[in-house]
Amino acid sequence: MAFRCFIGVLFFNLGLCFPQSQDSVYVQKFLVKDSLVNNNEITLKPLLKKEDSILSIKHIEDHDLAAQFDEKWFEELYNNHLFDTIYKSVTDITFEDVEYPELPTDTLKARLKKLDAKTPFNVEYNPSLESVIKSYLKNRRELLQKLITLSAFYFPMFEYELDKYDLPLEIKYLAVVESALKPRAKSRVGATGLWQFMFGTGKMYGLDVSSYVDERCDPIKSTEAAAKYLSKLYEIFGDWDLALASYNSGPGNVTKAIRRSGGYKNYWNIRHNLPRETAGYLPAFLANMYIFEYAEAHGFKKIKPEFALVETDTIRVKHMITLDQVAEVTGTPIEALQFLNPSYKLDIIPFIKEENYVLRLPKEVIGTFVNNEEQIYVFVKEEFAKREKPLPQFFNTSDRIRYRVRSGDYLGKIARRYGVRVSQIKQWNGLRSNDLRIGQRLTIYPRIPYVAPMATTTKTGASKTLSGNITTYIVKSGDSLWSISQKFPGVSVQNIKDWNDISGTKLKPGMKLKITKS
């Protein structure tokens, strides 16, 4: 997890399916009306010349209980806790004897021998590997079940790309160790995505990173880049164990370990000379390979994923568009769109003629989008015309806003105004549906999206000023800016960096951070 970044994974015309029941279908019409909010109908009159072509969005009430289940599922998809847990398990790995009578040593030896016969990796039995496998089975069953369930969603895409580059399909288990199958996972040193590419390595393998887009988080592009990188590493070392170790810590650290061990090239012989994280890396990979291959024998369930990756398709955008605008016109939940399009950092898809930026949608709404594309872009252009700039406005996240709903407001419009997500506004205000009433008061914690330093016009440093209830947080071992931000509602990573003049992401245990709580 220290050498690259991988975030979110969908595939080559493979992706997530977000099935909609009749209770949540959105009906689209084109009517001639002025903008209004009337219960659950919103009509938007474009400013362009198409006076007779107006996009109206109307939806039927969702089912409250089903919506709550959806919210829990999306939280599971986005929650970084799974990644943090895997990361810690690799760095803190031990090889002490573990009592686990459910898996006799002889049985393990026989199963590892079968695995070794069908894979190019060295899956031979040794006491250290036995210790890791039994420790995982004994102490991490709930975590493993979550990973096995998620794997049904991601592994088909991984296998497609690995097969295309003639790589061992077992490499799919590498993403489990790297990112816990979290497309937006980010390590303490900045490695990002399902395949954890660092910025420089990602650039080297064609993954672009800008203010709007981070292709390290693009499922297809990052998987292809990982396949190319692993191919090159195997070409150099001629050994898959060493190639994986190099993927984690860099080829230089592996060659140093070879020299320091006196010329040994077997991973287990040079392991004690590798960085601590890499020393536990291959055992964790092999342990996960064994557990996934023998999941049913150990009582794990192969649960069918809620979303099928093959049920999506892509559309090349013809104008800058935001994901919440897409949600409004297609009826697809914003959280689903964020998961399908994880590489767009601000939930904005830019339009650049030389680039091929695409929007991935569930197949059941692709036809609707294409059939009404012209009217949709009329709506989109009208929305952007209302702004001085196409980016969300900048606000100090430490300030809590009490917003009064006006005529013509809807959640997507309010969310864009303050640079937040619809789901966040609903969570902050306990909303179960998207319905608003005029005069309703909403609590909002605005955010400041990342922009290049040259775009900053503030001279007084107002964004760095702390106000209100200020507390001091002492950094503990294992803390990251992200994990600390999660302890304080409404506080972002950028807030913490601004308030404490932090330019990078590195933290040291004992460091004191100033935090303002709303």
Salt bridges, closest charged atoms under 4 A:
ASP34 OD1 - LYS45 NZ 3.75
GLU41 OE2 - LYS33 NZ 3.42
GLU76 OE1 - LYS146 NZ 3.94
ASP92 OD2 - LYS88 NZ 2.87
ASP92 OD1 - ARG276 NH2 3.60
GLU130 OE2 - LYS134 NZ 2.89
GLU159 OE2 - LYS172 NZ 2.58
GLU161 OE1 - LYS164 NZ 3.19
GLU178 OE2 - ARG4 NH1 3.22
ASP208 OD1 - LYS203 NZ 3.17
ASP214 OD2 - ARG216 NH2 2.90
GLU215 OE2 - LYS221 NZ 2.87
GLU235 OE2 - LYS232 NZ 3.54
GLU293 OE1 - LYS118 NZ 3.67
ASP324 OD2 - ARG416 NH1 2.15
GLU328 OE2 - ARG416 NH1 3.24
ASP347 OD2 - ARG421 NE 3.20
GLU373 OE1 - LYS318 NZ 3.26
GLU374 OE2 - LYS50 NZ 1.99
GLU382 OE2 - LYS386 NZ 3.55
GLU383 OE2 - LYS386 NZ 3.59
GLU383 OE1 - ARG416 NH2 1.85
ASP409 OD1 - LYS413 NZ 3.91
ASP435 OD1 - HIS59 NE2 3.54
ASP501 OD1 - LYS464 NZ 3.47
